[in-house]
Amino acid sequence: MKLVWLRNDLRLADNPALRHACADDEPVAALFIISPTQWRQHKMAPIRQRFMLAQVDVLGRELAALGIPLHLLRVETFAEVPAALADLCREQGVTQLYANQAIEIDEQRRDHAVSAALVEQGVGCHWLNGCCVLPPGRVLTGSGEMFKVFTPFSRAWLKALDEEGFVIHRAPAPRGEPLPWQPLVERAWVDEALGELTPDPRWLVGEAEARRRLNIFLEQAVLDYGETRDFPAIAGTSVLSPYLAAGIISPRQCVAALQQRLGYRPQSKAQPGFVWLNELIWREFYRHLLVLIPTLSMNRPFKPETADLPWSWDPDAFAAWCEGRTGYPIVDAAMRCLNATGWMHNRLRMIVASFLTKDLHIHWRLGEDYFMSRLIDGDLAANNGGWQWAAGTGADAAPYFRVFNPTTQGQRFDPQGEFIRTWVTELADIPAAYLHQPHDWLRIKGRRDYPAPMVDHAVARVRAIEMFRSLEK
């Protein structure tokens, strides 16, 4: 018996672990482990848990239709996984375990412990690359080191992809008679562990849904992506990040679909489609970094010297940011959108991260954790990379003297205030000319239903620059 351990790769198509396990006629089973306590320790958002389990339910039914049973185990923490998995392998007569590699340090340590436990009882372990187009460690400098700046990494990544190409694995063929599948909502122990499992109707699961979203984006928006991607009121992005984070669709499938749509693989900004491909390469960059620099998974900055920055931990200021009560409309709209939907537009992520770290001078770790606790697409590599970029502590980070002005960012990327009016309803009736700096207008009208700015941006900006300059002394 072969066992495929599914994690953040909840799909049939282009799943290397599943494909290799199904390469011959030996019986195959699959496994998904629910770890509620560990998920809470990792700040996994409840909406992400529900989304992931809704996909597990779909995948379990699809596997059953192929004659592949999906086992579910509830194992509270990663420390308990090796023993639980060893027991399952003994019970089921498993001789080979297949899984796609994890990139986070706790998950890697868990997997090493699993390998050690299973080898003792004669079970072979096979770890494959299912999370990246090119495996971590493949794109290195001439001296064999990880690129610390994105642009040369991007060039090297494109060159390596041209040299090696890639293969999209098909979903496995049926392997026997269809099997029964009991929906997760009928399993009391799952509900007990995680609470109500009702999925969010805004986020439909399934590989077909992921492909549908990808195809719509490629047909309608990819050619204009470079011009529209920064405007949150415009449907200019793919909104595929939850599906990539859960592994419902693979980055290889995205690159292949883009290439098929264009008839070529774009190589530079001058070619249509390259801007979106570059975002996929950013995703690869952060994932490669996480594997090759494990301290990034340990709350440490990429730039060690920035560990000495005098960050604030002010709980009241942090709460105001979390709840969208900063007095800066674009920041507040973004945070209220996140809290209500579990998702935030990428431009807005940069704006609110800059505000927390450069205007409020609050440690990026608090923002990173809060995002993970709310985002349906929470992904350690991308989230950590984005926060450290904004905070000026990360790889290829924005220069410390570049501080986003939240007012001008709002004026530039939500000029008519469509996004702001949707989420900051107390500003819905304010004329566009005043919307991004509404306080004088509100004062004249005698209204106090929207908070005054928490800080003076010009003063806060100077303080942020002084913080970083102090490291040079």
N, C-alpha and C positions, 0 to 999 in steps of 0.2 A: 504493500500500500504506500502511495505517495501522498504527502500532505502539503497543501499550498496555504501558507499563512498570509492572509490578506491584512493590510494595514491602511496606509494612505494611498491605495492603488485599487480602488473599488470599481473595477471594470473587467469586462471580458476581453475586449479588443486591446491590442498592443500592451498586453500584460506579460512581460518576459517570464516571470515565475510560473504563471499559469500555463503559458505556452510550452515551456520546457518540461513541466511536469506531465503534460499531456502528449509528449512526443512519441510515446509507445502505447501499448495496450494494457499496461499495468493499471490496476484500479487507482483512482484519484479521489481524494476528499479535500475540502477546503476548511479553513478555520478563521474566525474573527474573534478577537479577545476584547471584551468590554472591561475597562479599568476605571470605574467611577472615581475612586479616591485619587488615583494618579492623574486623571484628567483635571480634577479640581486643583491639584497641586500645580499643574501646568497652566492654570488659568484658562482652560478651554471653555469658550463661550457656550452657554446652554443652547443657543440657536445653532451653533456648529455641531454640537453633539446630536441634536435632533435631525439635522440635515444628513449627517453621516449615517446615523442609524436608519433613516428612511431609505438611503441608498443601499445599506446592508440588506434591508428587507427586499428591495427590488432585486438585488444581485443574488440573494439566496434563492428566490423564486426562479430566476433565470438559470442558475447553476443546477437547481433541481430538475428543470426541464431538460437539461443536458445529461442527466444521470449522475451528477456530481453533488454529493451531500455537503452542506455547509454546517459545520459544528460551531456552536457559540459557547464560549467560556466566559464566566464572570470571575475575573482575577483582580482584586482591588488595586494592587500596586505592581510595578515592574519587578520588584524584588521577588515576588511570588510566582512570576511567569515561568521560569525554568522548571521548577518542580511540577507545576500544573501541566506544562506542555509535555514533560517527560512521562507523566502519568497517562495523558491522552495517547501518546505514541505507543505506550505499552498496551493499552486497552484496545487500540485499533490495529495493532500490528504494523505500525508505520516503520518503514525502512529508510525513507528519504524525505527530507524537509526542504521545501522551496519557498523562498521569500525574496521580495525586492528590498534592496538595502535601505536602511534608515540613515538619515544624515545628522540627526540631533544627538548630542553626547549621551544623554540618559538612555535613549533608544539604542544607541550603539553598544553601550555597556550591557544593557539587557540582552541584546542579540549575542554578544560574546559569551555571556553566561549561559544562554540557551545552547549555543554550540558546544560548550564544555560539558553541559549536562547530557546532551543527546549523544555525543561521541562516546561517552562512557557506556551507553547501552547499544552502541553499534548503529546509530542512526546517522546517515550522512546529511550534511547541511550544505545547501547551495544558495548563495546570496547573489542576486543579479541587479543590474541597473535598470530601475523602472521609473526613477524620479527625474532624470535629466535626459536631454538629447545626447549629450556627451558626458560620460561618467566623471565624477569629481576626481581630479588628479590628472586628467587627460590634457587640460589646457594650462601649460606652465611656461614660464620664461625659459630662455636659452640655458640658464643656470639651474633649471629644475625647481624654481620657486613659484609660489602662487602670485599672480598679478595682483598688485595693490591698487591699480588704477583701471577703471572700466574700459576706456577706449582701446588700449592695446589688448586687453582681454577679448574684447569684441572682435577685433581683427584676427587674433589668433584662433578664436572659436570658429569664425567663418572659414578660415583656411583649413582647420582640422576637419570641419564638416564636409568641405569640398573634397578633401583627400579620402575620407573614410565613408562618407554617406551614412545612411541609416536605414533600418528596416522597420516597417510597421507590421507587427504580429497580428494575424487574424485571430478572431475569437475561436476557441476550440470547437470541434465538431461534436455532436452528441456521442456519448460514450456508453449508452445503455438505455434502459427504459426510464421514462420520467419518474421522478420521486416526489413524494408529498412535501409541502413546505408549510410550516406553521407561522403565520405572521407574528412579528414582534409584539404587536399590541395585545396579542393573546397570551403572551408569556409574562406571568406576574412578576417574576424575579427581575425582568428587564425594567418594567415600570417602577418597581420598588427601588431599583438602583438609580434611575435617572429621572423619575417623575413623568409627567405627561409627555407622550411621544408624538403629539399632533404636529405634523410638519407645517412649515410656513408656506401658504399658497403662493407667495411671491417667488419661492425658490423650489421649483419642481425638480425632482431628481430623475436619474436615468441617463444612460449614455445617449439615447436618442434625443433627449432634451439638450444635452451638452452640444451634440453635433448640430442640432437645429439652431442654437444660439450662435455657434461658430459660423455656420453657413449664412445666416442672416447678416452677421457682421461683415463677412467677407464680400457679400454681394452688395451691401448698402453703405458701408461706412469705412472700410479699410483704406480706400484710396484718399479719403478726406481726413483720415485719422490724425495726421500731423497738425491739421488746422483746427480740429474740433475736440480733440481729446482733453483739453484743459477746461472746458466749459461744462460745469455740472448740470446745467439745465438742458443740455443737448444730449441726445442718445448717441454719443460719438465713440463710446468704448465697447469692448466686447462683453463685459460683465461675466467673464469666464473664470475669474479668480476663485470663486467657491468650488467650481468643478475641477480646477487644477489642484487646489489644496486637498480635496478629498480623493483625488486620483480618478475621478469619473471620466476625465479625458486626459490624455497625456500630452506633454509638450511636443513630442514627436508628431502626434496627430495634428497639432496646430501648425507646425512648420510645414508638414506635408500638404495640408489643406491650403495654406497660403501659396505655396509653390504651384499647386494645381490651379488655383484661381488666377494667378498672374501668368503662368506659363514659364516662370523662371524663379530663381531664388535671389531676391534683391541683395546687393552687396554694399550699397552706399546710400546716403541720404538723398542723393539725386534720383533714386529709383523709387517709384510708388511701392508702398507696402513695407519699405525698410523701417519706418519709424515704429510700426507695430512689432516687426521681427526684433528690433532692438530692445523692446520691452521684454520680450521672451528671453533675450540674451542677458538682460539685467537679472532676471529671475535665476538664470543659470549661474551668473556671477556670485550672487549671494549664497546659493546653495553650495557651490564649490568652496567658497570661503568658510562656510560653517563646518564642512568636513575637515578642511586642512588647517583650520585655526579653532580648535575645540573650545578655547576660552570664550569665544563669542556666545556659546550656549550657557555660559556661567556668569552672566551679568557683567562681563568685563568689556571695556572699550577696546576697539580695534587699535586706537592710538594710545599706548600705555600712559603717556604723559598726561592725558586728559583725565585720568582717574583722580587727579588732585584738584580738579575744578571745584570751587565752593558752591555746589548746587544747593538750591533750597528744597526743603521737604514740607513746605507750608501746607497743612491739610485743608485749610479753608480755601486758599487760592486754588489748590488742586481740585477741590469739590466744585468750585465755580466753573472751572474749565470742563470738568466731566459733565456737568449738567447743562452746559450752554448758557452760562450767566456771566460772561466776561464783559459784555457791553460792546463787543465788536461783532457786528451782524453776521459776517461770513463765517467767523469762528463758531458762533453760537448755532447757526443753522447747520453747520457740518456736524457738530457734536450731537445735536438733537436728532438729526437724521441717523447717525450711527446708533444712538440709543433706541430708536424706534424700529430700525430695519435690520441692524446687524451688518450694514455695509456702508462704505464711504468711498466717494470718488477719489482717485489718486491725487489730483491737484489739491483737493481739500485736506488729504492726509498730510501733505507737505505744509500747508498753511497752518493747520492746528498744531502740528509737531513743532514748527518754528515758533509759534506763539508760546507754547508751554515752556520750551527750553530757552528761547532768546528774549521773550518779553516777561515771562514770569520767573525765568531762571530756575525752573523746577527740573529735577533730575529726569533724564530721558527714560530711565528704567521704570518710573511710575507710569509714564505715558505708554511705554511698550506693553507693560502688564495690563493696563486698562484696555488697550486695543485688543489684546488677546482675549480678554474676558468678555468682549462684546462682538467681535467680528465673526461673521459666518465663514470668511475665508482666512481665518487666523492661521498663519504659517510662520514658524519661528524665523526661518532664514530671511524671508522677504520683510517681515515686520521688524526684526532687529536691524537689518540692513537699512531700511527706510528711516527708522528712528535715529540710528547713529549718523546717517547722512545729514539729517536735518539738524541734529545737535552739534555737528562739527567734530564728532569723535570717531567716525567710521572710515572705512575704505572709500577713497575718492569722494570724501565728504565735501559739502559746500564750504568754501572758505569761511573762516569764522567771522569775517567782516561782512559777509553777505547775510543780511537779516531780512526776512520777508516783512514787508509792511502790510498788515492785515487789511487796512483800509484800501490801499491801492490794489492789492490782490483782488479784493471783492469788486472794485470798480472795473478792473480789467477782465475778470473771468465770469462775473455775473452782472454785467452792466445795467440791465433793466431790473435786476433784483428778483428774477423769477424763482431762483432757487431759495433765496433768503425769505421771500414772502411765503413760500410753501411751508417752511419749518419754523420761522420766527413769526408766528401769526399776529403778535401784537404790533408788528411793523407792516402788516399787509396793506394798510391804507395810506402809507406815507408816500409822497411823490418821489419818483425815481431820483430826482436831483438831490434829495436829502437822505436817501435810504442808507447809504454807506457811512454817513455821519449824522445819525438821526437826532442827536441829543438836543441841539439848539431848537429844532422844529418841535420836538416833544415838549421842551420847556415852555416855548411860546404858547402851545396848546394846553399847558397846564397838566400834562400827562406824566405819570410816574410808573407806568406799567412795563418799562424796559430799563434795565440797570445802566448806570453810568459806566464808562470805561474803567476797568480795574486798574490800568496803568496808563501812563503817558508813553506811547510807543517810542517817541524820540528819545526820551530819557532812558527807557528800558534798553533800547538798542545800544546806547553808549555804554551802559553797565555790562551788557553781554560781551561787547568787544573788549572792555577792560578785563573781564574775567579771563578771556583767552590770552590777552597780551601779557597777563601776569605770569603765564607759564613760560614766557620767553626770558624772564629775568633770572 
